[in-house]
């Protein structure tokens, strides 16, 4: 990691000239949250375990990789469904993903998850309550044990059993301000709705002292759990082929980083530790590559000295596979860098147990429900006392 990566909140930029607009925006968001808090707008609970993963900022905090972490944790033990909004898809309403679904049908992130985990259920619906009703109705799929909501922290019409809030280490919400002056979609106090807060994109060698400083600064309530995570890169994988390369193989190469994500800075910083030179070619988040974009990609790569390579993200891969006009040189040298989430500071077992315990205690059909809970006190299995509202805080 380069030096500045040691500073939490180092990528925050606040436009003070726009702060009056942020105050007006805050009034609107605060009024909406108040309507939910006092019950004028209703939040629904469901009898199936629901885990929401989201943030309160504009831009990437690593939602999809963290949802994938939960998928890997649960998929061998119970029937998992992922429900997403399907941002920038061309379809409308509720759509169930299948083997013939495209990015235009369900969006790039749901397509990525369905491609990586073909055996799980993936669906998209802008109205999450309707999506959950359809997933649990038995009409499309039978016996869903747990539903993972991708990017639903602001969707307060659903009351999840576990609400996971992701906070970027480099853009800590406690140092940021509301849109448009900053990147917050909600006031900082909205973090109080979270059951679990994960500080993401941390340095891999996060020190205990940094843990204590951030823990104190986040100022969470006793009912909230705080975890820290980082991205762990895997081997580079060829997009239009079967080749794989370790990151260390980039040592003598000029790399073009092709990205259409919200926050490519950390990926660029990591590649700079391996490659001879990194040339970024960045587009907006969820960008749909046009004919002119493809020409720019071809021209930018052609101008790089040899040896050279293109590295892109898994999310961008889903869209690049469907574009036309990429030259053969680009196709043969286009590699994706897969990532996984690593929970830091020896907290992985604690986090996993929190998730599995919640699903096990509230599952209707999962084999998890049959596994003894070593942490449960004797004589505590009083299912008749369980409220219809499945809540992590009640378990």
C-alpha positions, 0 to 999 in steps of 0.5 A, spaced: 500 500 500 502 507 498 503 511 504 496 515 503 492 509 504 494 509 511 489 515 512 482 513 513 477 518 510 483 520 505 479 521 499 473 525 502 472 532 498 467 537 500 465 542 496 463 548 501 460 552 496 454 547 495 453 546 502 446 550 502 443 545 497 446 540 502 442 543 507 435 543 503 437 536 501 438 534 508 431 537 510 427 532 505 431 526 507 430 527 514 422 528 513 422 522 509 426 518 515 421 521 520 415 519 516 418 512 517 420 513 524 413 515 526 409 510 522 406 514 517 410 510 512 410 503 513 416 498 514 414 491 513 417 485 516 417 478 513 417 471 516 423 469 512 430 471 514 432 478 510 439 480 510 440 487 507 447 490 505 447 497 503 450 504 504 449 511 505 454 514 500 454 515 493 459 510 490 462 504 491 463 501 498 463 494 496 456 492 496 456 486 491 463 483 493 460 483 500 453 480 498 458 474 494 461 473 501 454 472 504 452 467 498 459 463 499 457 463 507 450 460 506 449 457 499 451 450 502 447 450 508 440 453 505 437 456 499 439 463 498 436 468 494 439 475 492 434 481 490 437 487 487 434 493 484 437 491 477 440 498 476 440 501 469 437 494 466 432 495 460 427 491 463 421 493 468 418 490 474 420 483 477 424 479 473 427 472 475 434 471 472 435 464 469 441 462 464 439 466 458 438 473 462 442 478 459 445 485 463 440 488 459 435 484 463 437 484 470 443 489 470 450 488 471 451 486 478 445 481 479 448 478 472 455 478 475 452 474 481 448 469 477 454 468 473 458 466 479 453 462 483 448 459 477 445 455 483 442 460 487 436 464 486 437 472 483 431 476 482 430 484 481 425 488 482 425 496 484 419 495 489 423 490 494 417 488 498 413 486 492 420 482 490 420 479 497 413 477 496 414 474 489 420 470 492 416 467 498 410 466 494 412 459 491 410 461 484 417 462 482 421 458 486 420 453 492 422 454 500 427 460 500 431 460 506 434 467 506 433 473 502 439 477 501 438 484 499 443 488 495 443 495 496 437 496 500 439 501 506 435 506 503 429 502 502 425 503 508 419 499 506 423 493 508 425 492 515 430 487 514 432 482 520 439 484 519 441 491 516 448 491 514 451 498 513 458 498 509 462 504 510 468 506 506 475 506 510 477 512 505 471 515 505 468 514 512 461 517 513 463 521 520 467 526 516 463 526 510 457 531 508 450 530 505 449 531 497 451 535 493 457 538 497 459 531 499 457 524 498 452 522 503 445 520 501 443 520 508 445 524 514 450 520 519 445 519 524 442 514 519 448 509 521 444 508 527 439 503 523 444 498 522 445 492 526 452 491 523 457 496 520 463 494 516 468 498 514 470 496 508 477 497 503 481 497 509 489 496 509 490 489 509 495 490 515 490 494 519 493 495 526 489 494 533 490 502 534 487 504 528 481 499 530 480 503 536 481 510 533 475 508 528 471 504 533 471 510 537 470 515 532 464 511 529 461 512 536 456 506 535 450 503 540 451 497 544 446 493 540 451 494 533 457 490 531 463 493 528 467 489 523 473 491 518 474 488 511 479 488 505 479 486 498 483 480 497 485 479 489 485 473 486 489 471 479 488 475 473 483 471 468 482 472 461 476 475 459 475 472 452 479 466 453 482 461 459 488 464 461 490 466 468 496 470 470 498 471 477 499 479 479 506 478 480 507 477 472 505 484 471 512 486 473 514 488 467 508 490 463 504 497 462 497 496 464 491 499 462 486 499 468 479 499 464 473 501 469 466 503 470 465 503 477 464 508 482 471 508 486 477 505 482 482 508 486 484 502 490 484 498 485 489 503 481 493 503 487 494 496 488 496 495 481 501 500 481 505 496 486 505 490 481 505 493 474 511 497 471 506 503 469 498 503 470 494 508 465 487 509 467 481 509 463 475 510 467 468 511 465 462 512 470 459 507 474 455 502 471 457 505 464 454 502 458 460 502 453 458 506 446 461 505 439 466 511 441 468 508 447 470 502 444 474 506 439 477 510 445 479 503 448 482 500 442 486 507 441 488 508 448 491 500 448 494 501 441 498 507 444 501 503 450 508 501 449 509 493 449 509 489 453 502 491 455 495 488 458 488 491 460 485 489 467 478 490 468 473 489 474 468 483 474 462 488 474 465 491 467 467 484 464 459 483 464 458 489 460 464 488 455 462 481 454 456 484 450 460 490 446 462 489 439 468 492 436 473 491 440 479 489 436 483 482 437 489 485 440 484 488 446 480 482 446 487 477 447 490 482 452 483 483 456 484 480 463 479 481 469 481 481 476 476 478 481 476 480 488 474 476 495 472 479 501 477 478 507 474 480 514 480 483 518 483 482 525 481 475 527 473 477 526 471 472 521 469 467 525 465 472 529 461 475 523 460 468 520 457 466 526 452 472 527 450 471 520 449 463 521 446 464 527 440 469 525 439 464 519 438 458 523 434 461 528 429 464 523 429 459 518 423 455 516 426 449 512 434 450 512 438 444 514 441 450 519 435 450 523 437 442 525 444 444 527 445 445 534 447 452 536 452 451 541 451 458 544 444 458 545 442 457 553 439 451 555 431 451 555 431 457 551 428 454 545 421 457 546 418 458 538 411 460 541 414 466 543 418 468 537 415 474 534 412 475 527 417 480 526 424 476 524 429 481 527 437 480 529 436 484 535 431 479 538 435 473 537 
